[in-house]
Amino acid sequence: LGLSTMLVDLGWQEGWLPSIYDEKAEFPGGLRALADDLAELELDLGVWSAPTSISAHDPVAQAHPEWLVPGDDGKPFEAGTWFWAPHGPIHILDLTHPGAREWLRERIRSLAERGCRYFKGDFVSNIQSGDAKRRHDDSIVGGGGLETGHIAARIFMDALRERRPDALVLSCGGPE
């Protein structure tokens, strides 16, 4: 059929959370085993994630609220509600914070080590929300809107290319 890539979409992550990078228990063998099986069929493994959408249920939101874009009240800005159970507020990963950038780099590295070559990043348009005006480092990016989104998207892409320079990337609903 001329296929080159098989994508594992939403549902492979523990807890059905958008920014979790651990496979759920029901995923037999994990991503590494699947990547190996697909390689035998001459297919690359791709994965879906929402790298800048941090669920309030995500351990990183609880351990590092300083990595999340704050609202006017100083608490993590609520950018919406996660569509799937366990639902709950979604926060925006502040890619101007060095800890958040390193955390994301390590998640990408872990996916690359498990054989992922294609990345489908979804819901990344949240980083350009005009309501998300505050950032850890406003010398990199301040305010909200399109410019903020482009700069934050560049930070994300730099982290991805640093860890997996040959990766294929599809931005699904984000700043191109």
N, C-alpha and C positions, 0 to 999 in steps of 0.2 A: 504493500500500500504506500510505500515511500515514507513511512513514519520514522522519526528519529528520536522522539522524546515521549515519555509517558509521565503525565502530571498527576501527582497525588494532591487533591484539593483539600479544602477544609474537612476536618474530621480525623486527621492522623495525629493531632496534638492531644496530649494529656489534658483532660478537662474541657475540650472543645474551646479553648481560649485562644485568641488571635495571636498572641505573642509568646506562646509556650513553644519550646523547641524540642521537647521530649516526646517520644512516641507514647501513645496510650497503650495500656497492657493488652488490649484486643488486637493490636497491630503485630502480627506474628513475625518475629525475626528483626523487626525494626527497619529503618531506612537502608542500613548497610546491606542487609540480606536482599532486600528488594533491588537495590542498585546492582548488586552482583548478578541476580537473576535476570534483570533487564539487559545487562551487558552481554550476557550469553545470547540474547536475541538482537544484539547490536542496537539497543535503545539506551538513551540517557535518562536518568531520573530527574524529574522536576518536582518542586514542592511549592505549595501555596503557603503564604504567611501574611500577616498584617503587622509588619515590623515596627510601625510607629503607633499602633493602637494597643494601649496597655489596659487590660481589664482591671477593674478594682479588685477582682479576685486573684489576680496574678501575684505571686510572691514578690516580684520586683516592685510592684506598686506599694506593697506593705513595708518592704525593707528599705526602699529608697525613694520616698516621695519627692525628694529633691531632684530626681532625674526626670520628673514630669513637669510639663509646662504649667505654671501656676495661673490661677485666675486672679481677678482683682483683689480677692480676699486672702491671697497667699496660699490657699489650699490648691491641690491639683485640679486644674480646669477640667470640667466634665464636657467632653466633646460629643456626647451622645450615649446611647445605650446599645450594648452588644445584642445583636439580633437573636442569637441562639443561646440556649441554656448553658451556663447559669445566668445569662443576661447580666444586668448590672451596668454601672457607669463605665465608660471608656475614657481613658486619659491619653494625652499625647506625649510620647517620648521626646524629651528635650535634647536634640542632637547637638546642642551647643555645650552641654555638660560633659566633661571628659569621662566621667564614670559611665554615663549612658552610652556614649560612643563606644567605649571599650566593651561594655556589656553586649552591644549589638555586634561588634566585630567578633566577639567570641561565639555568639550564636551562629553567625554566618560561617565562621571557621568550623564549628562543629557539624554544620550541615554539609560543608564541602568534604570534610573527613569521612562522612557517612555516604559519600558518593553522589551528592546532589550537584548537578551541573546547570540546572535551569531553575530560576527563581521567579515566581509570580508574586509580586508584592501588591497587596490589595489595601484599600482604605488609607493609602498614604496621603491622600489629599487633605487629611485632617491637619497636617503640619502647616498648611497655608490658611487655616481658619483666621478670619479677621477678628474673631473673639479671643484668640489665643495671642495676646499682645506681649506677654512677658516671656523672657528667656533667661536662662542662667547667665549667658554671656551676650549682652546686647551689643558688644562691639563686633560680634560676628553677624548677628541678625537681631533686629528689633521689630516691634510691632507685629502685625499679622498680615495676611494677604499674600498675593502672588509672589512678590519678591522673597518673602520669608519662606514660602514653599519651595522656591527654586534653590535657595541657599541650603536649606535643610535637606532637600533631595540630593544635592551635590555631595553633602557630607555623607549621606547614606550610600550613594553610589561609590564614593571613594573607599568607604569601608568594605563594600562588596568586592570591588576590583582589587583591593589590597589582598584579600583572602582568596579570591577565586577569579583571577584575571580572565579566564576563558569562559566565564559563566554567560549563559544566555539570560536575559532579563526582560520580563514583560511587566510594564507598569499598568496595573489594572485599576483605573480610576484615580490616578494621581497626577501630579505635575510632571509633565514630560520634559 
